[in-house]
Amino acid sequence: YLNSVMRYIADKNDKEMFNGAKFEDITPYDRWIKNVEIMNAVSELNNIFFIDFLQPMLSSKRNKTRSEELLECISDITFPETKSFREQYAAEKKREYIIDLSDIFDDQDNVYIDCCHVNENGNEIIANKVFEYMQKYLKKTNVDISWEKL
């Protein structure tokens, strides 16, 4: 939906969206990474801690179960380019404010309920990984955090 809105705005204003390139000519990965860079820059200008998590996606999951393969086939939404997010980010990994969680479901069975959403177990796995990271970060800044305090 967002892609449709952005294309409409760009077309109506005859604008190029990314450093001289039209919106359609930029890959989903390049749009994502540019948006993350902008969010980080705005946060830095305002002395706000910024972090982004590269989330797991069914399209890039290794070791898919048969039911997960079927989910990809029956989905109304297709994400053909998202499979490469994981590989593209792995190739560059130069932004300390992006935490790569794209592999957390590689050895988990049946956490996806469709091509991009996860069940309660999947959400819990993600929440625990985010919490783990935040604990490590906050320890460095001498802030104590525990589930009980949340």
N, C-alpha and C positions, 0 to 999 in steps of 0.2 A: 504494500500500500504506500509506504513512504517513497519507494522508488517512483511510483506513478505520480505522486504529488510533486516530487522534485523534477521529474521530466516535464510535467505540465508547466511548472513555474519557469523552468529554463526555456522551454519552447515559446511560451507567451512573451517572454522578455528578450528572446533571441540572445540568451546569455550562455557563456561557457562556464562550467561549474568548477573545474579543477585545473588551475595553472594552464589555461588555454585549451583544455580538452573538454568536450561536451560530456554531460553526465553519462550517456550511454556508452561512451568509449572507455570509461574507467571501470575496472573490475570491482566486484563487491568487496574484495579484500582491500584494495586501494582506497575505496570510499571509507571503509571501517577504520583503517589505520590513520587516514587523514583526520577523521572525526575525533579519534582518540588523541591524536597530537594536539588538535585545537583545544579539546577539553583540558588536557594537561597544561597547555600554555596559559589558558585563562585561569586555571587553578593556581599556578605558580605566581602569576601577577597579583593574585589576591591572597598569597600566603596560605593556601588551602592544600592540605594533603590530598593527592589524587592517586587513585589506583584503578586499573581496569583488569578484568579477568577475561581471558580468552576461554569461552565456555566450550564444553563438549558438544559435539553435534553428531547425530546419527550418521550423516553422510561421510564423516571422516573416521568413524569408529573402526578400530581393528577388531577382529574376532567376532563378527556379527553372528547372532543366532539366526536360525531360519525365520523365526517370527519377526525379527528386526529387518531382515531382508524383504519380507513381505510388506512391512510397514512402509518401506521406501517405495515399493511398487504401487501401493494403493493410495498413496498420499495425493491430495489435491494440490499440494504445494510442492514444487520441486526446487531443490537447491543445488543445481549442477556445479556451480563454481565454489560452493562452500567446502567441498572436499579438499580443496587446496589451501584453505585458511591455515590449517595445521602445518602443512609443509612449508608454506610461504613464511609463516612466522618463525618456524624452527630454523629456517635458512638465515634469518636476519637477527633474531633475538638481541636487539640492541637497546631496548627500552626497558629500564628497570621498573617502570611504573605499570608494566603489563605482566600479569601473572598467568602463566599458561596452565590451564586446567583441562586442556583438550583431550588428555589421555585418561582421565579418571574413570571412565566407563569401559575402557578396553577389555577389562577382565570381569566386568559385571554383566550378568544376564538379565535381559528383559526389564530395563529401567525406563525405556522410552514408551510413551503412550501414543505418540505419533512421530512424524519425521523430525520434530524439534522440541517437543515437550516431554518432561519426565514425570514419573509417578512419585508418590510420597517418598519412597526409598531413595530415588534419584535425587530429589530435593534435599533430603537429609545428608546424603554423601557430599553434595555441593556445599551445603551450609557448613558441614564439618571442615571441609578443605579451606573454605574462606575464613572460618574461625581460627583454624590452625595458623594460617598465614598472618592474620591480624594479631594473634597472640605473640608471634615471633617479632612482628614489627613493633608492637607496643612495648614489649620487653626491652627492646633497644632504646626506647624513649622513657623507660622507667615507669610505665603506666601498667598497673595490675588489672588484668581482665580475666574473668571466669564466667562460665555459663550461669552460675548462681547470681552474679551481679547484673546480668542482662535482663 
